[in-house]
Amino acid sequence: MKSSQADMQKHLDVIAAILLRCFLGGTVLLTVWFAWFVFAGDWIYRVHSQWFQVSRQAFDTIHYAGMAVTKIAIILFFLLPWIAIKHISGNKDE
């Protein structure tokens, strides 16, 4: 019985490590997206407006909504499960 609990703990630790890396990767992606949008938003809009007929307001709204959905997804699918696994496994040191 002890070995199966130890195996379960190892599996939970591996899953927690994967979730944490996914959370950090998603946060980096979101930060890069935000930085590009802030510092090169006009250039990005000019490029995209050549391909698609979109107003500047619609373009900004699409990006703002996309960043919001991405942030919610990162928290919902990576951070909250990581917190739950850490809470269940009793490892609060990370």
N, C-alpha and C positions, 0 to 999 in steps of 0.2 A: 504494500500500500504506500509506503514511504517513497519508493522509487517512482511510482506513477504520479505522486504529488510533485516530486522533484522534476519529472519530465514536463508536467503541466506548467510548472513555474518557468522552466527554460523556454517553452513554447510561448508563454505570455511575454517573457522578456524579449524574445525575438520579434514578436508582433509589435510590441511597444516601441522597439527600436525602429522598425520599419515605419510605423505611424509617425514617429517624431521626425524622421528624415523626410517623409512626405510633407508634413506640416512645414518644415523649414524650407523645403524646395518650393512649395506653393507660396510661401511668404516672400521668397526671393523673386519668384515669377511676378507676383503682384506688385512688389516694389519696383522692379524693372519696368513693368507696364506703366505704373504711375509716373515714374521718372521720364520715360519716353513721352508720355502724354503731356506732362508739364513743360518739358524743355524743348520738345520737337513737335508739339501738337499742330502747329501751323503747317509744317512741312508734311506731316502725316495726312492732314486734311487735304492739302493740295494734291497729293498723290492719289488718295482715295476718291476725291471728287472728279478726277479725270476718268475713273473707271465707273463710278456710280453717281447718280444724281441725288445727292444728299445735302441738306442744308447744314450749316455749321452747328446750329442748335441741335438738330437731330443727331449729328455726328458726336457731339459732346454728350448727349443723353445716352446714346448707345454705349459709349465707353464708360460713362459713370455707372450705368446699370450693370454692365459686364463686370466691372471691378467689384461692385457690391455683391453680385451673385457669386463671383469667384471667392470673395472673402468669406461669405456665409458657407460656401461649400467646403472650403479649407478648414474652417472651424468645426463644422458639423461632421465631416467625414474623417478628419485626422486628429484634431486637438481633443475633442470630447471623447472619442474612443480611447485615446492615449491616457487621458485623465482617469477614465473608468478602469482601464487595465491596471494602472498604477495604484488606484484606490483598492481594487480587489486583491491585487498581489501583495499589498502591504509595503511595497518599495516606494517610499516617499523621498528618497535621497536624490532623485534625478529631476 
